[in-house]
Amino acid sequence: MRFVLLIVALAALLPLAARLPHVGLLLWGWLTVMQPHQEVWGLPGWLKLNLITAVVTIGAWLLSREPKLPSAGLLPLLFAGFAGWLIISQLNSLVPDYSWIYFDRHWRVLAFVFLCLVLLNRRPRLHAMIWVLVISIGYHAVTGGAFTIVTGGRHIVLGPPDSMIGDNNHVGIAIVTMIPLMIYLWQHSRVRFVRWGLAATIFLSAVAVFGSFSRGAAISFAVMCALLLLKSRRKLATAVVVAILVVSGMTIMSQFWEQRMQTIAEYDTDASFQGRVDAWIIAYEAARARPLTGLGPRVPYLQAAVDPYLSEPRKVAAAHSIYFEVLGSMGYPALALFLAILAVTWRNLRWIERKAREAPELKWAGDLAAMAQVSLLAFMVGGASVSLEFWEGFWLLVVIGHRARQLVRAHLSAPAPAGRPAALSSPLGAELPR
């Protein structure tokens, strides 16, 4: 039945995507972030739904009158540089056949992000992609939170198998990153049942974070809560809600969860943490030997490839860090570009927040920028312990920062038309411009 529903949904939406490329982009985002095809049985291995959607979307975009390049700005230049350096790193890979598998995955993500930078050029489109992102991760958060409650917190919450967020640490960080965007949608939704649904999703997301048993996600969650308090205009109410989420989550969890969280203070003796330190050192020494290109995408995972560059024997493992993954795989220039993208995105969001205070009708942009900052900081902290540097959810935060800034700038520079009609309301309650 799930297989039939998925195929029917795609059969209905793909013809629309062939006419409207931004609709295809939303469908592409849903498939790549939520991975609904992982939830069905009987799907033939040769039926690449994501690839089909991508081809239809790109074809429709090329044949349409939509822009073919992102709007001007520093962020698109940094993005182009980072994408170009990924190609250079692959061309200079020590083990090209091995690294090609990861290069192939990474450039598909960057192709999706490029189209987002081009096509999400209107507020309704940007708002729709935020909904797609929240629904996609929210599905796993709701099912994971419900699973945690039913099992009494005795089992680990995992993401969709064979996906970028399949690991418990990865899905935990992904959920934490999405909670502030859920709050933004709750703030700007007027339909009661949508607000109640979002409130329930936020609660179950917090429970799922605890249920992931991820120490990195727990630290990221703490940082997110602290920044939410700083950003909130109703600090007492926010503090009460945060306390309810934390107490509820800890009450549900088993004693094993408490024991695992206590190991955060024992990092100097924890074998798992020390293994990550070894992976970070391997990435650093690989980049020191090949500073311009690194060893190639994910090549630091190969023991034979890294052994010649190590000052002392160390066992290879995933770097468990967005920063060291980029450094070891792509070199110092790529890391500099990656950090610059983070910095420019943060600057864009801060700029939006300041400018939104100048016009009441830009309250949506100010609230979005504030919550996106919370999401970005939570991801940057949590990303120090996971390999999610090419996760679509993070890159969509980058797109939000760039595109929302362009929308705010266009609004502030445009003369106010006489007799401007009132704003429309979307089916989900958020105001949309005519």
C-alpha positions as semicolon CSV with decimal commas, in nm:
position;residue;x (nm);y (nm);z (nm)
1;M;0,000;0,000;0,000
2;R;0,281;0,243;0,083
3;F;0,444;0,167;-0,251
4;V;0,120;0,238;-0,436
5;L;0,063;0,566;-0,248
6;L;0,417;0,685;-0,320
7;I;0,394;0,604;-0,691
8;V;0,050;0,768;-0,720
9;A;0,181;1,082;-0,548
10;L;0,479;1,101;-0,782
11;A;0,265;1,030;-1,089
12;A;0,044;1,324;-0,990
13;L;0,327;1,565;-0,907
14;L;0,587;1,493;-1,177
15;P;0,371;1,634;-1,463
16;L;0,329;1,951;-1,255
17;A;0,705;1,958;-1,194
18;A;0,762;1,934;-1,570
19;R;0,570;2,261;-1,609
20;L;0,680;2,438;-1,290
21;P;1,044;2,369;-1,196
22;H;1,007;2,513;-0,846
23;V;0,742;2,245;-0,777
24;G;0,990;1,982;-0,894
25;L;1,247;2,134;-0,659
26;L;1,010;2,093;-0,363
27;L;0,947;1,731;-0,466
28;W;1,322;1,674;-0,503
29;G;1,377;1,821;-0,156
30;W;1,113;1,594;-0,004
31;L;1,261;1,281;-0,159
32;T;1,620;1,363;-0,071
33;V;1,564;1,483;0,287
34;M;1,281;1,261;0,410
35;Q;1,373;0,955;0,201
36;P;1,009;0,830;0,179
37;H;1,112;0,550;-0,058
38;Q;1,296;0,395;0,240
39;E;0,958;0,352;0,410
40;V;0,801;0,135;0,139
41;W;0,833;-0,228;0,040
42;G;0,849;-0,366;-0,309
43;L;1,026;-0,072;-0,469
44;P;1,248;-0,202;-0,753
45;G;1,615;-0,118;-0,712
46;W;1,635;0,020;-1,065
47;L;1,355;0,273;-1,000
48;K;1,559;0,577;-0,892
49;L;1,281;0,814;-0,786
50;N;1,519;1,086;-0,671
51;L;1,710;1,076;-0,999
52;I;1,391;1,083;-1,207
53;T;1,265;1,385;-1,013
54;A;1,599;1,563;-1,047
55;V;1,612;1,508;-1,423
56;V;1,253;1,631;-1,470
57;T;1,320;1,937;-1,252
58;I;1,645;2,032;-1,423
59;G;1,491;1,981;-1,768
60;A;1,191;2,196;-1,679
61;W;1,419;2,466;-1,540
62;L;1,639;2,473;-1,852
63;L;1,332;2,506;-2,077
64;S;1,160;2,765;-1,859
65;R;1,200;3,141;-1,835
66;E;1,327;3,110;-1,480
67;P;1,667;3,269;-1,400
68;K;1,965;3,052;-1,483
69;L;2,203;3,195;-1,222
70;P;2,162;3,291;-0,854
71;S;2,125;3,656;-0,763
72;A;2,449;3,846;-0,709
73;G;2,623;3,826;-0,374
74;L;2,922;3,691;-0,189
75;L;2,750;3,368;-0,089
76;P;2,698;3,233;-0,445
77;L;3,066;3,303;-0,520
78;L;3,179;3,113;-0,212
79;F;2,942;2,831;-0,299
80;A;3,082;2,812;-0,654
81;G;3,434;2,806;-0,514
82;F;3,352;2,525;-0,272
83;A;3,181;2,320;-0,544
84;G;3,477;2,376;-0,774
85;W;3,719;2,266;-0,506
86;L;3,525;1,944;-0,459
87;I;3,591;1,870;-0,827
88;I;3,959;1,956;-0,790
89;S;3,985;1,730;-0,486
90;Q;3,831;1,440;-0,676
91;L;4,063;1,494;-0,974
92;N;4,361;1,475;-0,736
93;S;4,226;1,193;-0,521
94;L;4,474;0,930;-0,403
95;V;4,211;0,659;-0,459
96;P;3,976;0,800;-0,726
97;D;3,765;0,486;-0,765
98;Y;3,683;0,488;-0,394
99;S;3,631;0,864;-0,360
100;W;3,409;0,876;-0,670
101;I;3,125;0,714;-0,473
102;Y;3,124;1,006;-0,228
103;F;3,197;1,269;-0,491
104;D;2,892;1,147;-0,682
105;R;2,674;1,189;-0,371
106;H;2,819;1,529;-0,283
107;W;2,780;1,695;-0,621
108;R;2,416;1,586;-0,638
109;V;2,356;1,768;-0,311
110;L;2,534;2,077;-0,444
111;A;2,329;2,061;-0,767
112;F;2,012;2,065;-0,557
113;V;2,145;2,359;-0,352
114;F;2,237;2,549;-0,670
115;L;1,881;2,518;-0,800
116;C;1,751;2,633;-0,461
117;L;1,969;2,944;-0,483
118;V;1,823;3,012;-0,828
119;L;1,455;2,917;-0,793
120;L;1,364;3,006;-0,435
121;N;1,348;3,370;-0,536
122;R;1,004;3,448;-0,394
123;R;0,873;3,435;-0,042
124;P;0,603;3,170;-0,108
125;R;0,862;2,940;-0,268
126;L;1,107;2,988;0,019
127;H;0,831;2,934;0,272
128;A;0,718;2,617;0,092
129;M;1,072;2,473;0,104
130;I;1,088;2,542;0,477
131;W;0,766;2,342;0,515
132;V;0,913;2,059;0,306
133;L;1,225;2,056;0,523
134;V;1,031;2,062;0,851
135;I;0,783;1,796;0,738
136;S;1,063;1,571;0,611
137;I;1,267;1,577;0,932
138;G;0,955;1,615;1,144
139;Y;0,829;1,278;1,020
140;H;1,137;1,105;1,161
141;A;1,120;1,317;1,476
142;V;0,757;1,228;1,542
143;T;0,805;0,856;1,476
144;G;1,128;0,857;1,677
145;G;0,971;1,046;1,968
146;A;0,668;0,815;1,973
147;F;0,900;0,511;1,958
148;T;1,098;0,647;2,253
149;I;0,783;0,700;2,462
150;V;0,638;0,357;2,379
151;T;0,964;0,174;2,458
152;G;1,039;0,379;2,769
153;G;1,361;0,512;2,621
154;R;1,527;0,172;2,618
155;H;1,609;0,166;2,245
156;I;1,802;0,401;2,017
157;V;1,625;0,619;1,761
158;L;1,775;0,588;1,412
159;G;1,715;0,776;1,088
160;P;1,616;0,630;0,751
161;P;1,855;0,348;0,651
162;D;2,118;0,406;0,382
163;S;2,073;0,782;0,411
164;M;2,292;1,067;0,529
165;I;2,102;1,084;0,860
166;G;2,064;0,710;0,917
167;D;2,304;0,708;1,214
168;N;2,161;0,795;1,558
169;N;2,408;1,082;1,601
170;H;2,326;1,224;1,260
171;V;1,949;1,208;1,298
172;G;1,978;1,359;1,647
173;I;2,169;1,662;1,515
174;A;1,929;1,692;1,219
175;I;1,626;1,705;1,450
176;V;1,784;1,963;1,680
177;T;1,864;2,179;1,376
178;M;1,502;2,169;1,260
179;I;1,332;2,252;1,593
180;P;1,385;2,632;1,560
181;L;1,232;2,627;1,210
182;M;0,935;2,438;1,354
183;I;0,901;2,720;1,606
184;Y;0,911;2,977;1,326
185;L;0,628;2,801;1,141
186;W;0,432;2,778;1,466
187;Q;0,474;3,154;1,515
188;H;0,341;3,234;1,167
189;S;0,065;2,977;1,131
190;R;-0,290;3,093;1,198
191;V;-0,480;2,767;1,158
192;R;-0,537;2,614;1,500
193;F;-0,487;2,249;1,409
194;V;-0,161;2,337;1,229
195;R;-0,032;2,514;1,539
196;W;-0,130;2,221;1,759
197;G;0,037;1,981;1,516
198;L;0,356;2,184;1,516
199;A;0,351;2,205;1,896
200;A;0,318;1,826;1,919
201;T;0,597;1,784;1,663
202;I;0,828;2,012;1,863
203;F;0,761;1,811;2,180
204;L;0,817;1,475;2,009
205;S;1,129;1,615;1,839
206;A;1,280;1,693;2,179
207;V;1,194;1,341;2,297
208;A;1,350;1,194;1,982
209;V;1,672;1,388;2,048
210;F;1,693;1,223;2,389
211;G;1,600;0,889;2,231
212;S;1,889;0,912;1,985
213;F;2,128;0,859;2,281
214;S;2,361;1,099;2,101
215;R;2,590;1,301;2,325
216;G;2,664;1,542;2,043
217;A;2,291;1,597;1,991
218;A;2,244;1,654;2,365
219;I;2,511;1,925;2,367
220;S;2,365;2,078;2,049
221;F;2,018;2,072;2,209
222;A;2,150;2,254;2,517
223;V;2,310;2,523;2,299
224;M;1,988;2,556;2,098
225;C;1,781;2,604;2,414
226;A;2,022;2,867;2,548
227;L;2,013;3,068;2,225
228;L;1,634;3,036;2,208
229;L;1,617;3,203;2,549
230;L;1,842;3,485;2,430
231;K;1,640;3,539;2,112
232;S;1,297;3,511;2,271
233;R;1,093;3,823;2,347
234;R;0,906;3,622;2,615
235;K;1,193;3,478;2,811
236;L;0,988;3,348;3,105
237;A;0,742;3,160;2,883
238;T;1,029;3,024;2,673
239;A;1,216;2,911;2,985
240;V;0,905;2,727;3,108
241;V;0,859;2,550;2,772
242;V;1,228;2,453;2,758
243;A;1,210;2,319;3,114
244;I;0,902;2,110;3,025
245;L;1,077;1,965;2,720
246;V;1,393;1,880;2,913
247;V;1,218;1,734;3,218
248;S;0,976;1,534;3,002
249;G;1,259;1,393;2,794
250;M;1,472;1,297;3,092
251;T;1,173;1,140;3,270
252;I;1,100;0,915;2,973
253;M;1,456;0,797;2,926
254;S;1,604;0,490;3,091
255;Q;1,892;0,473;3,338
256;F;2,124;0,367;3,054
257;W;2,070;0,707;2,889
258;E;2,181;0,886;3,205
259;Q;2,493;0,670;3,223
260;R;2,577;0,749;2,862
261;M;2,532;1,125;2,911
262;Q;2,760;1,116;3,216
263;T;3,045;1,002;2,990
264;I;3,050;1,354;2,838
265;A;3,250;1,461;3,145
266;E;3,481;1,158;3,104
267;Y;3,598;1,245;2,751
268;D;3,964;1,192;2,841
269;T;3,901;0,822;2,914
270;D;3,605;0,751;2,682
271;A;3,712;0,515;2,402
272;S;3,458;0,652;2,157
273;F;3,574;1,011;2,205
274;Q;3,940;0,913;2,184
275;G;3,866;0,735;1,856
276;R;3,726;1,061;1,723
277;V;4,035;1,247;1,836
278;D;4,244;0,996;1,639
279;A;4,026;1,060;1,332
280;W;4,071;1,437;1,371
281;I;4,448;1,396;1,396
282;I;4,446;1,175;1,086
283;A;4,252;1,444;0,894
284;Y;4,496;1,711;1,012
285;E;4,806;1,512;0,918
286;A;4,655;1,421;0,580
287;A;4,589;1,788;0,510
288;R;4,938;1,882;0,626
289;A;5,082;1,637;0,372
290;R;4,845;1,749;0,093
291;P;4,731;2,097;0,199
292;L;4,573;2,208;-0,130
293;T;4,347;1,916;-0,217
294;G;4,348;1,675;0,078
295;L;4,347;1,304;0,008
296;G;4,016;1,306;-0,182
297;P;3,651;1,271;-0,071
298;R;3,642;1,027;0,223
299;V;3,984;0,880;0,133
300;P;4,101;0,942;0,495
301;Y;3,874;0,647;0,579
302;L;4,122;0,410;0,411
303;Q;4,397;0,282;0,638
304;A;4,642;0,210;0,356
305;A;4,593;0,558;0,212
306;V;4,663;0,748;0,533
307;D;4,936;0,533;0,689
308;P;5,222;0,699;0,490
309;Y;5,125;1,041;0,627
310;L;5,085;0,955;0,998
311;S;5,347;1,050;1,254
312;E;5,239;0,749;1,462
313;P;5,005;0,452;1,400
314;R;4,635;0,536;1,435
315;K;4,324;0,341;1,342
316;V;4,113;0,516;1,076
317;A;3,749;0,601;1,136
318;A;3,492;0,853;1,020
319;A;3,613;1,202;1,115
320;H;3,285;1,273;1,298
321;S;3,328;1,642;1,230
322;I;3,208;1,861;0,946
323;Y;3,528;2,064;0,981
324;F;3,781;1,781;0,983
325;E;3,593;1,593;0,710
326;V;3,638;1,891;0,478
327;L;3,998;1,943;0,585
328;G;4,117;1,585;0,539
329;S;3,921;1,519;0,221
330;M;3,954;1,854;0,040
331;G;4,237;2,050;0,201
332;Y;4,279;2,394;0,357
333;P;4,128;2,602;0,072
334;A;3,804;2,403;0,094
335;L;3,794;2,441;0,472
336;A;3,847;2,816;0,436
337;L;3,559;2,835;0,185
338;F;3,337;2,622;0,409
339;L;3,402;2,841;0,713
340;A;3,346;3,152;0,502
341;I;3,007;3,015;0,392
342;L;2,913;2,965;0,757
343;A;3,030;3,317;0,846
344;V;2,852;3,486;0,554
345;T;2,531;3,295;0,628
346;W;2,544;3,411;0,990
347;R;2,609;3,768;0,872
348;N;2,316;3,750;0,630
349;L;2,082;3,633;0,905
350;R;2,198;3,904;1,144
351;W;2,149;4,167;0,871
352;I;1,796;4,045;0,804
353;E;1,712;4,056;1,174
354;R;1,829;4,418;1,202
355;K;1,660;4,540;0,884
356;A;1,332;4,367;0,971
357;R;1,294;4,601;1,268
358;E;1,258;4,891;1,024
359;A;0,932;4,765;0,871
360;P;0,647;4,586;1,053
361;E;0,557;4,392;0,738
362;L;0,902;4,228;0,754
363;K;0,834;4,065;1,090
364;W;0,824;3,727;0,915
365;A;1,180;3,782;0,790
366;G;1,306;3,890;1,131
367;D;1,152;3,586;1,300
368;L;1,284;3,354;1,029
369;A;1,634;3,500;1,058
370;A;1,630;3,466;1,438
371;M;1,524;3,102;1,428
372;A;1,760;3,021;1,140
373;Q;2,046;3,161;1,351
374;V;1,950;2,924;1,632
375;S;1,939;2,636;1,383
376;L;2,274;2,730;1,232
377;L;2,453;2,760;1,566
378;A;2,304;2,429;1,684
379;F;2,429;2,266;1,365
380;M;2,775;2,423;1,392
381;V;2,811;2,294;1,749
382;G;2,665;1,952;1,676
383;G;2,856;1,935;1,348
384;A;3,181;1,918;1,543
385;S;3,088;1,556;1,623
386;V;2,919;1,433;1,302
387;S;3,000;1,404;0,931
388;L;2,713;1,612;0,790
389;E;2,901;1,871;0,588
390;F;2,698;1,777;0,278
391;W;2,361;1,735;0,449
392;E;2,085;1,913;0,255
393;G;1,926;2,054;0,570
394;F;2,236;2,255;0,652
395;W;2,273;2,384;0,298
396;L;1,909;2,493;0,296
397;L;1,988;2,714;0,596
398;V;2,256;2,872;0,377
399;V;1,996;2,925;0,102
400;I;1,750;3,074;0,352
401;G;2,008;3,327;0,466
402;H;2,096;3,434;0,113
403;R;1,750;3,436;-0,040
404;A;1,573;3,599;0,256
405;R;1,831;3,878;0,249
406;Q;1,762;3,936;-0,119
407;L;1,387;3,952;-0,052
408;V;1,428;4,196;0,236
409;R;1,665;4,416;0,035
410;A;1,422;4,424;-0,260
411;H;1,135;4,516;-0,027
412;L;1,328;4,798;0,140
413;S;1,446;4,944;-0,191
414;A;1,109;4,928;-0,370
415;P;0,876;5,228;-0,348
416;A;0,553;5,152;-0,166
417;P;0,269;5,139;-0,426
418;A;-0,040;5,345;-0,360
419;G;-0,339;5,146;-0,245
420;R;-0,139;4,830;-0,199
421;P;-0,378;4,534;-0,148
422;A;-0,375;4,339;0,173
423;A;-0,163;4,029;0,208
424;L;-0,307;3,693;0,123
425;S;-0,314;3,404;0,366
426;S;-0,179;3,062;0,276
427;P;-0,378;2,744;0,349
428;L;-0,140;2,676;0,639
429;G;-0,190;3,017;0,790
430;A;0,120;3,220;0,695
431;E;0,074;3,548;0,518
432;L;0,184;3,557;0,155
433;P;0,231;3,859;-0,070
434;R;0,005;3,902;-0,372
